[in-house]
Amino acid sequence: MRHVSKVQVLQDYRLELTFDDGVRGVVDLSNLLGKGVFASWRDYHFFDQVQIGSSGELVWGSQIDLCPDSLYLKATGKKPEDIFPAFRHEPSHA
């Protein structure tokens, strides 16, 4: 499991993230804007208040949190099986 160690807010609902393994990347969260709990992001000042939670996730108050693993995948373009070897499909033999 990865953890976000640094976050910087960029324009247009993008974040530059640094992870605990040193990997850096930019994630675009604009596709979430206005949907469900993300409606509160319409107030850009609220979006700008992002913090890193105790488990390395991103949090906005007590209302929103985003999983660091999903952010890592989004920032790196990797697939789940690339960082979680157990997800690799291995054929079973009868």
C-alpha positions, 0 to 999 in steps of 0.5 A: 500500500502506498501513502501520499507524503506530499500534495500540492494543489495545481489549477483546474482541480489537479494535484501534484502528489509525491508518494512514500516511494518517491514517485511523483505525478499529477492527478486530474480530479476535475471529472469528480467535480459536482458529483455526490460528495464532490459537489463541495469542490465547486467552492475551489477554496474547499478543494484547496484545503486538501490534507494528507490523512493518517493513512496517507490518503487525501482528505477534505474535512471529514466529508471526503477521502481518496484512497492513496492506492487509487491515486498512485495508479492514476498518477503513474498510469499503472494497472492494479496488477503492476503494484499488487502482484496477487492480482495477477491472474495465474492459470490454475491446473486441475 
